[in-house]
Amino acid sequence: MSKFIPVDLQTGHKTKAEIQERKDAEDSIKCNNDRIREVPKWLDDIAKEEYIKLVDDLENSNILTNVDIPVVAIVADAISKMQQLNETIEKEGMYITKVSDRGSTNIAEHPACRLYRQYNTIYKQYLSELGLSPSSRAKLGVLNQKTREESEDPLLQILNDDE
């Protein structure tokens, strides 16, 4: 799946007309963001708190729209589930004793460990979709730096002025 990169964060030379055309196209598909503060009712209390924290953190970036509500909710839900599973693991331990049909005992990983890993995978995948993983933020930082450097480059400014 290819990632969409807004024109303001893209590298490479584009004419003013190309940039404006791309901005117009981006604006035409932009969604409303009037409902992002409405916490989905299906979330548990922990997830609701996490949802609000995520929205607070993302709101200043102006990237969240109403269509992102389920993605933010899934991240918040995964955080909640991981916290609950972690509490179970801390209380019951990472390993359990299983008794087989024949009466022999075996040490096995607690089922909560497997579920924790599954929710952790969901968390990381959706966090990346929101651009919040460390690698996503690093990539955006590099793109922002290149954009700043290009906008400050006197030669590129002269070339852009001529178009």
Accessible surface in RSA format (square Angstrom, percent):
REM  Atomic radii and reference values for relative SASA: ProtOr
REM  Chains: A
REM  Algorithm: Lee & Richards
REM  Probe-radius: 1.40
REM  Slices: 20
REM RES _ NUM      All-atoms   Total-Side   Main-Chain    Non-polar    All polar
REM                ABS   REL    ABS   REL    ABS   REL    ABS   REL    ABS   REL
RES MET A   1   202.25 104.7 118.01  78.1  84.24 200.6 102.79  87.4  99.46 131.8
RES SER A   2   108.27  91.5  78.67 105.0  29.60  68.2  52.40 111.6  55.87  78.3
RES LYS A   3   121.47  59.3  98.88  60.7  22.59  53.8  95.77  86.2  25.70  27.4
RES PHE A   4   123.00  61.5  93.20  57.7  29.79  77.5  99.93  60.6  23.06  66.0
RES ILE A   5    64.65  36.8  60.37  45.0   4.28  10.3  61.26  44.1   3.39   9.2
RES PRO A   6    47.52  34.6  47.52  43.3   0.00   0.0  47.52  39.2   0.00   0.0
RES VAL A   7    10.71   7.0   1.86   1.7   8.85  21.3   1.86   1.6   8.85  24.0
RES ASP A   8    78.89  55.3  72.22  71.9   6.68  15.8  30.13  70.9  48.77  48.6
RES LEU A   9    32.68  18.2  32.68  23.4   0.00   0.0  32.68  22.9   0.00   0.0
RES GLN A  10    37.51  21.0  27.57  20.2   9.94  23.7  14.52  30.9  23.00  17.4
RES THR A  11    53.57  38.1  38.01  38.5  15.56  37.1   7.40   9.9  46.18  69.8
RES GLY A  12    46.28  57.1   0.00   N/A  46.28  57.1  35.54  97.5  10.75  24.1
RES HIS A  13    98.74  54.0  62.70  43.6  36.04  92.2  59.91  61.7  38.83  45.2
RES LYS A  14    63.68  31.1  59.20  36.3   4.48  10.7  19.27  17.3  44.40  47.3
RES THR A  15    44.44  31.6  44.44  45.1   0.00   0.0  41.74  56.1   2.70   4.1
RES LYS A  16   105.95  51.7 101.29  62.1   4.66  11.1  68.03  61.2  37.92  40.4
RES ALA A  17    75.50  69.4  61.42  94.8  14.08  32.0  69.95  98.5   5.55  14.7
RES GLU A  18    89.33  51.3  84.21  63.7   5.11  12.2  33.68  65.1  55.65  45.4
RES ILE A  19    56.06  31.9  56.06  41.8   0.00   0.0  56.06  40.4   0.00   0.0
RES GLN A  20    96.07  53.7  95.86  70.1   0.20   0.5  41.80  89.0  54.27  41.2
RES GLU A  21   127.25  73.1 120.72  91.3   6.53  15.5  44.13  85.4  83.12  67.9
RES ARG A  22    68.15  28.6  64.97  33.1   3.18   7.6  27.46  37.5  40.69  24.7
RES LYS A  23    74.81  36.5  74.81  45.9   0.00   0.0  27.92  25.1  46.89  49.9
RES ASP A  24    77.64  54.4  70.92  70.6   6.71  15.9  28.62  67.4  49.01  48.9
RES ALA A  25    51.53  47.4  43.69  67.4   7.84  17.8  49.80  70.1   1.73   4.6
RES GLU A  26    31.20  17.9  27.45  20.8   3.75   8.9  12.83  24.8  18.36  15.0
RES ASP A  27    90.84  63.6  76.44  76.1  14.41  34.1  26.47  62.3  64.38  64.2
RES SER A  28    89.48  75.6  49.09  65.5  40.38  93.0  48.78 103.9  40.70  57.0
RES ILE A  29   123.35  70.2 103.84  77.4  19.51  47.0 110.31  79.4  13.04  35.4
RES LYS A  30   138.68  67.7 109.94  67.5  28.74  68.4  70.05  63.0  68.63  73.1
RES CYS A  31    56.35  42.6  37.91  42.3  18.44  43.3  12.67  32.1  43.69  47.1
RES ASN A  32   109.50  75.5  99.89  96.5   9.61  23.1  12.06  29.0  97.44  94.2
RES ASN A  33    78.70  54.3  70.43  68.1   8.27  19.9   3.26   7.9  75.44  72.9
RES ASP A  34   111.82  78.3  75.85  75.5  35.96  85.0  46.27 108.9  65.55  65.4
RES ARG A  35   114.94  48.3 114.94  58.6   0.00   0.0  31.82  43.5  83.13  50.4
RES ILE A  36     8.50   4.8   8.44   6.3   0.05   0.1   8.44   6.1   0.05   0.1
RES ARG A  37   114.91  48.2  97.59  49.7  17.31  41.2  64.34  87.9  50.57  30.6
RES GLU A  38   106.49  61.1  96.53  73.0   9.96  23.7  49.95  96.6  56.53  46.2
RES VAL A  39    39.93  26.3  21.72  19.7  18.21  43.9  21.75  18.9  18.18  49.3
RES PRO A  40    19.60  14.3   8.88   8.1  10.72  39.0  19.60  16.2   0.00   0.0
RES LYS A  41   185.81  90.6 165.21 101.4  20.60  49.1 114.22 102.8  71.59  76.3
RES TRP A  42   156.66  62.9 121.78  58.9  34.88  81.9 115.90  61.8  40.76  66.1
RES LEU A  43     5.19   2.9   0.00   0.0   5.19  13.1   0.21   0.1   4.98  13.4
RES ASP A  44    52.36  36.7  40.06  39.9  12.30  29.1  45.71 107.6   6.65   6.6
RES ASP A  45   108.82  76.2 103.87 103.4   4.95  11.7  32.43  76.3  76.38  76.2
RES ILE A  46    52.32  29.8  51.37  38.3   0.96   2.3  52.04  37.5   0.28   0.8
RES ALA A  47     0.00   0.0   0.00   0.0   0.00   0.0   0.00   0.0   0.00   0.0
RES LYS A  48    70.38  34.3  70.38  43.2   0.00   0.0  28.66  25.8  41.72  44.4
RES GLU A  49   108.41  62.2 105.12  79.5   3.29   7.8  34.54  66.8  73.87  60.3
RES GLU A  50    29.14  16.7  29.14  22.0   0.00   0.0   0.02   0.0  29.13  23.8
RES TYR A  51     1.51   0.7   1.51   0.9   0.00   0.0   0.67   0.5   0.84   1.0
RES ILE A  52    76.67  43.6  76.25  56.8   0.42   1.0  76.67  55.2   0.00   0.0
RES LYS A  53   112.34  54.8 109.94  67.5   2.39   5.7  73.48  66.1  38.86  41.4
RES LEU A  54    17.51   9.8  17.51  12.5   0.00   0.0  17.51  12.3   0.00   0.0
RES VAL A  55     0.70   0.5   0.70   0.6   0.00   0.0   0.70   0.6   0.00   0.0
RES ASP A  56    68.11  47.7  55.12  54.9  13.00  30.7  23.29  54.8  44.82  44.7
RES ASP A  57   109.46  76.7  81.95  81.6  27.51  65.1  21.64  50.9  87.82  87.6
RES LEU A  58     5.92   3.3   5.86   4.2   0.06   0.2   5.92   4.2   0.00   0.0
RES GLU A  59    65.88  37.8  60.04  45.4   5.85  13.9  24.23  46.9  41.65  34.0
RES ASN A  60   138.03  95.2 113.34 109.5  24.69  59.5  33.58  80.8 104.45 101.0
RES SER A  61    58.12  49.1  30.06  40.1  28.05  64.6  41.63  88.7  16.49  23.1
RES ASN A  62   113.21  78.1  97.25  94.0  15.96  38.4  26.94  64.8  86.27  83.4
RES ILE A  63    95.42  54.3  76.96  57.3  18.46  44.5  82.33  59.3  13.09  35.5
RES LEU A  64     6.02   3.4   3.59   2.6   2.43   6.1   3.59   2.5   2.43   6.5
RES THR A  65    19.22  13.7  19.22  19.5   0.00   0.0  16.38  22.0   2.84   4.3
RES ASN A  66    16.85  11.6  12.08  11.7   4.77  11.5   5.82  14.0  11.02  10.7
RES VAL A  67    98.26  64.7  79.29  71.8  18.98  45.7  85.86  74.6  12.40  33.6
RES ASP A  68    31.33  21.9  31.33  31.2   0.00   0.0   1.30   3.1  30.03  29.9
RES ILE A  69    22.50  12.8  21.39  15.9   1.11   2.7  22.29  16.1   0.20   0.6
RES PRO A  70    75.33  54.9  71.84  65.5   3.49  12.7  75.33  62.2   0.00   0.0
RES VAL A  71    33.86  22.3  33.86  30.7   0.00   0.0  33.86  29.4   0.00   0.0
RES VAL A  72     1.29   0.8   1.29   1.2   0.00   0.0   1.29   1.1   0.00   0.0
RES ALA A  73     0.31   0.3   0.31   0.5   0.00   0.0   0.31   0.4   0.00   0.0
RES ILE A  74    52.96  30.1  51.93  38.7   1.04   2.5  52.43  37.8   0.54   1.5
RES VAL A  75     0.00   0.0   0.00   0.0   0.00   0.0   0.00   0.0   0.00   0.0
RES ALA A  76     0.00   0.0   0.00   0.0   0.00   0.0   0.00   0.0   0.00   0.0
RES ASP A  77    23.02  16.1  23.02  22.9   0.00   0.0   0.24   0.6  22.77  22.7
RES ALA A  78     1.09   1.0   0.56   0.9   0.52   1.2   0.79   1.1   0.30   0.8
RES ILE A  79    33.03  18.8  32.05  23.9   0.98   2.4  32.05  23.1   0.98   2.7
RES SER A  80     0.00   0.0   0.00   0.0   0.00   0.0   0.00   0.0   0.00   0.0
RES LYS A  81    63.11  30.8  62.82  38.5   0.29   0.7  43.00  38.7  20.11  21.4
RES MET A  82    20.24  10.5  19.97  13.2   0.27   0.6  20.17  17.1   0.07   0.1
RES GLN A  83    78.16  43.7  70.99  51.9   7.17  17.1  29.14  62.0  49.02  37.2
RES GLN A  84    70.50  39.4  67.34  49.2   3.16   7.5  27.58  58.7  42.92  32.5
RES LEU A  85    25.45  14.2  25.20  18.0   0.25   0.6  25.44  17.9   0.02   0.0
RES ASN A  86    62.43  43.1  62.43  60.3   0.00   0.0   4.21  10.1  58.22  56.3
RES GLU A  87    95.46  54.8  90.10  68.2   5.36  12.8  40.22  77.8  55.24  45.1
RES THR A  88    43.59  31.0  41.30  41.9   2.29   5.4  16.85  22.6  26.73  40.4
RES ILE A  89    23.26  13.2  21.76  16.2   1.50   3.6  21.76  15.7   1.50   4.1
RES GLU A  90   132.30  76.0  98.00  74.1  34.30  81.7  43.26  83.7  89.04  72.7
RES LYS A  91   169.87  82.9 132.80  81.5  37.06  88.2  85.39  76.9  84.47  90.0
RES GLU A  92    93.58  53.7  66.57  50.4  27.01  64.3  31.74  61.4  61.84  50.5
RES GLY A  93    29.45  36.3   0.00   N/A  29.45  36.3  28.44  78.1   1.00   2.3
RES MET A  94   106.44  55.1 101.00  66.8   5.44  13.0  61.02  51.9  45.41  60.2
RES TYR A  95   134.65  62.9 119.03  67.7  15.62  40.6  78.71  59.1  55.94  69.0
RES ILE A  96    48.75  27.7  42.37  31.6   6.37  15.4  48.75  35.1   0.00   0.0
RES THR A  97    84.34  60.0  57.72  58.5  26.62  63.4  33.78  45.4  50.56  76.4
RES LYS A  98   113.64  55.4 110.16  67.6   3.48   8.3  57.89  52.1  55.75  59.4
RES VAL A  99   102.49  67.4  71.29  64.5  31.20  75.2  71.40  62.0  31.09  84.3
RES SER A 100    45.04  38.1  27.61  36.8  17.43  40.2  38.09  81.1   6.95   9.7
RES ASP A 101   159.57 111.8 117.44 116.9  42.13  99.6  40.79  96.0 118.79 118.5
RES ARG A 102   230.77  96.9 192.67  98.2  38.11  90.7  73.76 100.8 157.01  95.2
RES GLY A 103    48.39  59.7   0.00   N/A  48.39  59.7  26.89  73.8  21.50  48.2
RES SER A 104    61.80  52.2  52.10  69.5   9.69  22.3  48.44 103.1  13.36  18.7
RES THR A 105    87.64  62.3  64.70  65.6  22.94  54.7  33.07  44.4  54.57  82.5
RES ASN A 106    84.23  58.1  78.27  75.6   5.96  14.3  23.41  56.3  60.82  58.8
RES ILE A 107   125.34  71.3  96.32  71.8  29.02  69.9  96.32  69.4  29.02  78.7
RES ALA A 108    27.98  25.7  21.08  32.5   6.90  15.7  27.98  39.4   0.00   0.0
RES GLU A 109    74.79  42.9  58.63  44.4  16.16  38.5  23.57  45.6  51.23  41.8
RES HIS A 110    16.57   9.1  16.31  11.3   0.26   0.7  14.00  14.4   2.58   3.0
RES PRO A 111    62.87  45.8  57.49  52.4   5.38  19.6  62.87  51.9   0.00   0.0
RES ALA A 112     4.84   4.4   3.34   5.2   1.50   3.4   4.15   5.8   0.69   1.8
RES CYS A 113     8.99   6.8   6.78   7.6   2.21   5.2   5.68  14.4   3.31   3.6
RES ARG A 114   117.40  49.3 117.36  59.8   0.04   0.1  48.99  67.0  68.41  41.5
RES LEU A 115    65.37  36.4  65.37  46.8   0.00   0.0  65.37  45.9   0.00   0.0
RES TYR A 116    69.54  32.5  69.54  39.6   0.00   0.0  34.22  25.7  35.32  43.5
RES ARG A 117   122.98  51.6 120.68  61.5   2.29   5.5  69.99  95.6  52.99  32.1
RES GLN A 118    84.57  47.3  79.77  58.3   4.80  11.4  34.46  73.4  50.11  38.0
RES TYR A 119    55.78  26.0  55.78  31.7   0.00   0.0  21.73  16.3  34.04  42.0
RES ASN A 120    40.16  27.7  40.16  38.8   0.00   0.0   6.48  15.6  33.69  32.6
RES THR A 121    67.22  47.8  66.98  67.9   0.24   0.6  42.82  57.5  24.40  36.9
RES ILE A 122    59.46  33.8  59.46  44.3   0.00   0.0  59.46  42.8   0.00   0.0
RES TYR A 123    52.51  24.5  52.51  29.9   0.00   0.0  21.21  15.9  31.31  38.6
RES LYS A 124   123.17  60.1 119.57  73.4   3.60   8.6  66.53  59.9  56.64  60.3
RES GLN A 125   105.41  58.9  97.48  71.2   7.92  18.9  38.68  82.3  66.72  50.6
RES TYR A 126    69.57  32.5  69.57  39.6   0.00   0.0  27.94  21.0  41.63  51.3
RES LEU A 127    20.51  11.4  20.51  14.7   0.00   0.0  20.51  14.4   0.00   0.0
RES SER A 128    34.64  29.3  30.84  41.2   3.79   8.7  14.80  31.5  19.84  27.8
RES GLU A 129    89.87  51.6  60.80  46.0  29.07  69.2  20.07  38.8  69.80  57.0
RES LEU A 130    11.53   6.4   5.52   4.0   6.01  15.1   9.49   6.7   2.05   5.5
RES GLY A 131    17.03  21.0   0.00   N/A  17.03  21.0  12.54  34.4   4.49  10.1
RES LEU A 132    33.72  18.8  30.60  21.9   3.12   7.8  30.60  21.5   3.12   8.4
RES SER A 133    15.18  12.8  15.18  20.3   0.00   0.0  14.67  31.2   0.51   0.7
RES PRO A 134    97.52  71.1  91.33  83.3   6.19  22.5  92.79  76.6   4.73  29.4
RES SER A 135    68.27  57.7  60.23  80.4   8.05  18.5  44.39  94.5  23.89  33.5
RES SER A 136    17.35  14.7  12.96  17.3   4.38  10.1   9.69  20.6   7.65  10.7
RES ARG A 137   125.59  52.7 117.20  59.7   8.39  20.0  49.96  68.3  75.62  45.8
RES ALA A 138    59.64  54.8  46.38  71.6  13.26  30.2  57.94  81.6   1.70   4.5
RES LYS A 139   139.50  68.1 135.35  83.0   4.15   9.9  84.82  76.3  54.68  58.2
RES LEU A 140    66.29  36.9  66.29  47.4   0.00   0.0  66.29  46.6   0.00   0.0
RES GLY A 141    34.84  43.0   0.00   N/A  34.84  43.0  30.64  84.1   4.20   9.4
RES VAL A 142    81.96  53.9  78.04  70.7   3.92   9.4  81.00  70.4   0.96   2.6
RES LEU A 143    30.99  17.3  30.99  22.2   0.00   0.0  30.99  21.8   0.00   0.0
RES ASN A 144    56.55  39.0  54.56  52.7   1.99   4.8   8.01  19.3  48.54  46.9
RES GLN A 145    77.96  43.6  77.96  57.0   0.00   0.0  33.08  70.4  44.88  34.0
RES LYS A 146    94.37  46.0  93.59  57.4   0.78   1.8  46.45  41.8  47.91  51.0
RES THR A 147    42.88  30.5  42.05  42.6   0.83   2.0  42.08  56.5   0.80   1.2
RES ARG A 148   122.55  51.5 121.30  61.8   1.24   3.0  56.38  77.1  66.16  40.1
RES GLU A 149    93.16  53.5  85.78  64.9   7.38  17.6  36.23  70.1  56.93  46.5
RES GLU A 150    56.84  32.6  52.66  39.8   4.18  10.0  24.22  46.9  32.62  26.6
RES SER A 151    67.01  56.6  49.11  65.5  17.90  41.2  48.66 103.6  18.36  25.7
RES GLU A 152   118.96  68.3 101.52  76.8  17.44  41.5  41.70  80.7  77.26  63.1
RES ASP A 153    52.38  36.7  47.16  46.9   5.22  12.3  12.48  29.4  39.90  39.8
RES PRO A 154    92.80  67.6  91.55  83.5   1.26   4.6  92.52  76.4   0.29   1.8
RES LEU A 155   114.20  63.6 111.55  79.8   2.65   6.7 112.89  79.3   1.31   3.5
RES LEU A 156    40.49  22.5  40.49  29.0   0.00   0.0  40.49  28.4   0.00   0.0
RES GLN A 157    82.88  46.3  80.93  59.1   1.94   4.6  26.59  56.6  56.29  42.7
RES ILE A 158   102.89  58.5 101.91  75.9   0.98   2.4 102.84  74.1   0.05   0.1
RES LEU A 159    80.68  44.9  79.18  56.6   1.50   3.8  79.18  55.6   1.50   4.0
RES ASN A 160    41.44  28.6  41.44  40.1   0.00   0.0   7.00  16.9  34.44  33.3
RES ASP A 161   101.44  71.1  77.21  76.8  24.23  57.3  24.69  58.1  76.74  76.5
RES ASP A 162   113.19  79.3  76.86  76.5  36.34  85.9  30.57  71.9  82.62  82.4
RES GLU A 163    94.05  54.0  37.53  28.4  56.52 134.6  57.88 111.9  36.18  29.5
END  Absolute sums over single chains surface
CHAIN  1 A    11398.1       9737.8       1660.3       6293.4       5104.7
END  Absolute sums over all chains
TOTAL         11398.1       9737.8       1660.3       6293.4       5104.7
